Every structure is written in structure tokens, then in C-alpha cells.
């Protein structure tokens, strides 16, 4: 499939405009693939991102600012995401004993268990990227890093 056919646009002003649209379109496509794989677990991609961040620091806690700074989507409302995960029993919040203004956030056993179950389907999730070779994936990563650099 080509971008032109997918979005029903015959041409672009230049290759840079096409690249920008292609990145945005592909990002949306990947996001929706991810959303569908997480749906059976009752979490969104943004909540999944928070859980992965907390698993990475486990057993240590993180503050909300630490979570926010590590999120893929910097515009996500980390406070709301943490609260939704708390309601689902996947994270817990505790007042820091040494600083009562600080709230420490931990992943719970339920959160870890949910991530473990999601991890079992990781190969299927990654298979959407198997249309490119390992070398192409490395080159894509290099180009995307360069673009953000």
C-alpha cells in the first residue's frame, strides 16, 4: 500500500511534506494496532505506558513528574492516568514519609501481572513490523532519531 492510496491524495508539494504526513499516518496506524491489542486487558496505550515506566523502576516508587517526563505522549494527563490505574488496582499512591507533599507511585502485583500477560503477546504485536528487515528497522530508527535530534 502507498500513502497516496491510503489517504486518497494524488501528490504532495515535496518529499518532505510527504514524509511528515507519512510519519503521522503511520503513527496513528501503529497507535490503533496497539490500542486493539491492549483492549482485552482493559487499559489504554497511555495507561500501558505508565505501567511500563513503573515496572522499569520497580520496586522503587516514582513521583508523578518522573512518570510524566518519561511518557511517550508528553501531552497525556499523567495524574488522570495514574488515578484510573489506581482504581483498577494496578498502581498505588503513598504519601512519602520524609516529605508529606510528595506522593510516591508504585506498580502493584496486579499491574505487574497485567504487563506479564500483555508481554506474552509481544511477538504478535511486533509482527506488524515484520514487513521490514532488521537492517531496515535499524536504519528507520537512525533516521527517526536524526529527525528528532
Buried (B, 14 or more C-beta within 10 A) or exposed (E): EEBBEEEEEEEBEEEEEBBEBBEEEEEEEBBEBBBEBBEEBEBBBBBBBBBBBBBEBBEEBBBBEBBBEBBEEEEBEBEEBBEBBBEBEBBBBEEEEEEEEBBBBBBBEBBBEBBEEBEEEEEEBEEEEEEEEEEEEEEEEEEEEEEEE
